[in-house]
Amino acid sequence: MIKIFVLYVLFIFSHSFVNSQSTIGLGDVMLTSLDSDVSRSFIYSRSSSPAYFDFTGYSNLGTILNTSNIFKRDTISYKLSSTLGLASTPLTFYLQYFNDSDYQSIYDDINEFVPNCITSIFMPTFIVEYEEINDQDGFQYGSDRFLGYVNLAQLQYEVDYTLVYYKAPSFFGDAQIFQLNITSIGDYENLITIVLYFSSYPANLGDGKIMSSELLRFDILINDYFNSDINKQSSNECIVNSNGNGNDSDGGGGGGGGDDDDNGDNGSPIKIGCISTGASNNLNSRLAVTSFFAVLEYDISMNNNGGENKINIDGFSLAASFSWLPTAKVNVDNEISVANIYTDTHNINTNDAIIFGSNFIPVAITGNVNSKFLIQSFDVERPNVVLWTSYFGIPSKHDTNNSNNINSTFSINLIIIIIIISLILFTY
């Protein structure tokens, strides 16, 4: 009887996680010390048609540059844009930090540079399907087999949010913890969901990382790319063109078949106006995400020391950055595991950056802009679900840099549970 009960508990535990489409959620939030940080009061607006939001948080007492002067304040702003006029553009996430005295000028003109202020963007552009054939980790355009893609700029999205209040020792009221969901809808419903978390007060969201009130957490969830009911080929013309790819991209059929005709797209493997090629039938295929990071005026540099995996914004008085975990949670045939993430970064004038959307950078941000093109590849074949986490903004000074272990928390816990259950079963 004990064996049956324990096995039942294990089944329920595993089954509930496998079928969950959520990320960390807001159930285990713990507020942390306000030391060297500030609390904020947010005002916000949002829309789903087109996908848009604007969350602006004003510091209550002092600034993160000067917490001792309670009569000063600064501002953090998180924005999402997905259109330019009537034209669709990739989802563009803006993060701006500025002194309150400079707030109005930089808010009115997003390309206005003001000292001690940051204007930066993160822009995911494509889901890429590929086969690893060049013996180098991750997707390299031109030497790996390019099998298919989803153009994220062409999807329709819905924006909704959850706001939870937590009691805080603050004169300005309770802490606000926000969760924003940007989910693909229409013919590609739930193919991709981007979940954002941020807080008006320093907090631990239950993932082992201390979040400042100037930090944005991204969870990017790719769901059922290889399911033709979810990821449909847009039209018979939506295929990967072999011209410009450096190899034959037929890769086993499906929507990702190759074609010698460039279809009027100047040899690019991406056909203008196509949403998705659909998935190929190649049993060795993997997924990657292409994206761009850019900042106005400040230099940027890569930091891969100690597994940190981040782009630093250099020359600014605060340690602002865009960082990501080195592993992703994946589901393959209802088996949960952790997959390595291989990241390639390039300048945006390279051929692959141009193919995967660098022309949208000057549309989103102009002036003296420094930017990087990123390809993040997931080391797993034909996953049902991929969940990848990154952070954008100004990290807490009290964070112990243990974020690299976040994605392994579930796996470690599950291993411990399995060991305990095995001991129980063996004993009885």
Salt bridges, closest charged atoms under 4 A:
ASP35 OD2 - HIS398 NE2 3.77
ASP74 OD1 - ARG40 NH1 2.98
ASP100 OD1 - ARG73 NE 3.26
GLU131 OE1 - ARG145 NH1 2.74
ASP174 OD1 - LYS167 NZ 3.86
ASP207 OD2 - ARG217 NH1 2.16
GLU214 OE2 - ARG40 NH2 2.97
ASP219 OD1 - ARG217 NE 2.92
GLU308 OE2 - LYS310 NZ 3.59
ASP352 OD2 - HIS346 NE2 3.55
ASP379 OD1 - ARG286 NH1 2.28
GLU381 OE2 - ARG286 NH2 3.78
ASP399 OD2 - LYS209 NZ 2.53
